[in-house]
Amino acid sequence: MGSAKFNDQMPLHLPHEAAMGREDFLRGPSNQAAFDMIDLWPNWPASWVLLAGPVGAGKSHLAKIWQEMSGAQIVTIDALNRSDPTSLVSAGAVIIEDADCPGRDDTALFHLLNAAREARAFVLITARNWPESWGVTLPDLMSRLRLTTPVEIFEPDDELLRSVLVKLFADRQLMPDPSVIEYILMRMERSIGAALKIVEAVDRQALAQHRTITRPFVAMIIKALSEEAEGSTGDL
């Protein structure tokens, strides 16, 4: 048997819209504290909250929920670097997404937090890691970041991962047999990021190959992803 390979004839990638409402957020022990903090607003212990967790853990979903609650403006690092900080906090609430990503201007973030303090605005910051690992070069910024309330999202347990897999397929109007979900669950890396990658690959290849999503088909996808990660196959 040769290496498992993906179909090179990819179909047109059709975007899907993930359900991002409060009722769509899947809760478990790994993310309950973060959900509770968002739900606690406006009675936060401090005006600024820093939400840290791995890729795909639900930070953006929680930010969207809080945006609906607070009317906050969502600001990317690129927008932060080129915008007037006073205008960014004018709504009384602001979300800084992926604050630890490359390209962050420490001075711009420092000025935004100062503007938020003067305007008594709420701030939600999302990141993969805590500020100590961001490579912050501005001591005054680190002092401001220490004023945030830290909340962590952890890797999910099996029950939450199972629910996430079902939701990710449902977001794509797919409903695999429960045995397929269990097959993936038993063989995947224990992270929501891995679930996202597997479901995306299954969806695309099912379209490309006009295949039903069965356990043998999923096994082929998982094998190909594993081989790709080891560098033994071509690009996805």
C-alpha positions in Angstrom: 0.0 0.0 0.0 1.3 3.4 -0.9 1.0 6.6 1.1 -2.4 8.1 1.4 -2.8 11.2 -0.7 -5.3 14.0 -1.1 -7.1 14.5 -4.4 -5.2 17.2 -6.3 -8.4 18.3 -8.1 -9.7 20.5 -5.3 -13.3 21.8 -5.7 -14.0 25.5 -5.4 -13.8 26.3 -1.7 -17.2 27.3 -0.6 -17.2 29.4 2.6 -19.3 28.3 5.5 -20.6 30.4 8.3 -19.9 29.1 11.8 -22.7 29.6 14.3 -21.2 32.1 16.7 -24.1 33.0 19.0 -24.1 32.7 22.8 -26.3 29.6 22.5 -23.8 28.0 20.1 -20.8 28.2 22.4 -20.0 24.6 23.6 -19.0 24.6 27.3 -16.9 22.2 29.3 -14.5 22.2 32.2 -11.8 23.6 29.9 -13.6 26.8 29.0 -16.3 27.3 31.7 -14.3 29.9 33.6 -13.8 32.0 30.4 -17.5 31.8 29.6 -18.4 32.8 33.1 -16.2 35.8 33.0 -17.7 37.0 29.7 -21.2 36.3 31.2 -20.3 38.3 34.3 -19.9 41.6 32.4 -20.3 44.4 33.2 -19.5 43.3 36.8 -15.9 42.3 35.9 -13.4 42.4 38.8 -11.4 44.9 36.6 -12.2 46.8 33.4 -9.7 44.8 31.4 -9.7 41.1 30.8 -7.0 39.0 29.1 -8.3 35.7 27.6 -5.5 33.3 26.7 -5.8 29.9 25.1 -4.7 27.7 22.2 -5.7 28.2 18.5 -9.3 27.2 17.9 -10.2 27.1 21.6 -13.1 29.5 21.3 -11.5 32.9 22.0 -13.0 34.6 18.9 -16.4 33.0 19.7 -16.3 34.4 23.2 -15.2 37.8 21.9 -18.1 37.8 19.5 -20.5 37.0 22.3 -19.1 39.9 24.3 -19.3 42.2 21.3 -23.0 41.4 21.1 -23.4 42.1 24.8 -21.3 45.3 25.1 -21.3 46.8 21.6 -17.5 46.6 21.6 -15.4 47.3 18.5 -13.2 44.4 17.4 -9.7 45.6 16.5 -7.0 43.6 14.8 -3.4 44.3 15.4 -3.1 45.9 12.0 -5.9 48.3 12.7 -4.5 49.0 16.2 -1.1 50.0 14.7 -2.6 52.5 12.3 -5.7 53.9 14.2 -6.3 56.7 16.7 -6.6 55.0 20.1 -9.2 57.5 21.3 -11.5 56.5 18.4 -11.0 52.8 19.1 -12.4 53.2 22.7 -15.2 55.6 21.8 -17.8 52.9 22.1 -16.9 52.3 25.7 -15.7 48.7 25.0 -13.0 47.3 22.7 -11.7 43.9 21.7 -8.0 43.4 20.8 -7.7 40.0 19.0 -4.5 38.0 18.8 -2.5 40.5 20.7 0.5 38.2 20.7 0.7 37.9 16.9 3.7 39.2 14.9 3.6 42.8 13.9 2.2 44.2 17.1 3.3 47.8 17.8 3.8 47.9 21.6 3.5 51.7 21.7 0.2 51.6 19.9 -1.2 49.0 22.4 0.2 51.1 25.3 -1.6 54.2 24.0 -4.8 52.3 23.5 -4.8 51.0 27.1 -4.1 54.6 28.3 -7.0 55.9 26.2 -9.2 53.1 27.6 -8.3 54.0 31.1 -9.1 57.7 30.5 -12.4 56.8 28.9 -13.2 54.2 31.5 -13.7 51.7 28.7 -13.8 48.0 29.0 -11.1 46.0 27.2 -11.0 42.3 26.2 -7.7 41.1 24.9 -7.3 37.6 23.3 -4.0 35.8 22.8 -2.5 32.4 22.7 -0.1 33.0 25.5 0.5 35.2 28.5 2.2 38.6 28.0 5.5 37.3 29.5 6.1 35.4 26.3 5.0 38.1 23.8 8.4 39.7 23.6 7.1 43.0 24.9 9.9 45.6 24.7 8.1 48.5 26.4 8.2 48.2 30.2 5.2 50.6 30.6 3.1 48.3 28.4 3.9 45.3 30.5 2.8 47.2 33.6 -0.5 48.0 31.9 -1.0 44.3 30.9 -0.5 43.3 34.5 -3.6 45.2 35.4 -5.8 42.8 33.3 -7.8 40.0 34.8 -6.2 36.8 33.3 -8.5 34.0 32.2 -7.3 30.8 30.6 -9.0 28.4 28.2 -7.5 24.9 28.4 -7.4 22.0 25.9 -10.8 20.3 25.8 -11.8 17.0 27.3 -13.3 14.2 25.2 -16.9 15.2 25.8 -16.3 18.8 24.6 -14.2 17.6 21.7 -17.0 15.3 20.6 -19.5 18.2 20.7 -17.0 20.4 18.8 -16.7 17.8 16.0 -20.4 17.5 15.7 -20.8 21.3 15.6 -18.0 21.8 13.0 -19.6 19.3 10.7 -23.0 20.9 11.3 -21.6 24.3 10.4 -20.8 22.7 7.0 -24.3 21.1 6.7 -22.8 17.7 7.3 -24.1 15.0 9.6 -21.7 12.0 9.7 -22.8 8.9 11.5 -22.0 9.0 15.3 -19.5 6.1 14.7 -17.5 8.4 12.4 -17.3 11.0 15.1 -16.1 8.4 17.6 -13.5 7.1 15.2 -12.1 10.6 14.7 -12.2 11.3 18.5 -10.2 8.2 19.3 -7.4 9.0 16.8 -7.0 12.8 16.8 -4.7 15.0 18.7 -6.5 16.3 21.8 -7.1 19.9 20.6 -9.8 22.0 18.9 -7.2 23.1 16.4 -6.8 19.5 15.3 -10.6 19.0 15.1 -10.8 22.1 12.8 -8.1 20.7 10.5 -9.6 17.3 10.2 -13.1 18.5 9.6 -11.9 21.0 7.0 -9.9 18.2 5.2 -12.8 15.7 5.3 -15.2 18.3 3.9 -13.0 19.4 1.1 -12.0 15.8 0.1 -15.6 14.6 0.3 -16.5 17.3 -2.2 -13.4 16.7 -4.4 -14.0 12.9 -4.6 -17.8 12.9 -4.4 -17.5 10.6 -1.4 -19.7 9.8 1.5 -18.1 10.5 4.9 -17.5 6.9 6.2 -14.9 5.5 8.7 -12.7 4.2 5.9 -12.8 7.6 4.1 -12.0 9.4 7.4 -9.2 7.0 8.1 -7.6 7.9 4.7 -7.9 11.6 5.6 -6.3 11.2 9.0 -3.5 9.1 7.6 -2.8 11.7 4.9 -2.8 14.5 7.5 -0.4 12.5 9.6 1.9 11.8 6.7 1.8 15.5 5.7 2.8 16.5 9.2 5.8 14.2 9.0 6.8 15.7 5.7 6.3 12.5 3.7 3.6 13.7 1.3 2.9 16.7 -0.8 1.0 19.8 0.2 -2.6 19.6 1.3 
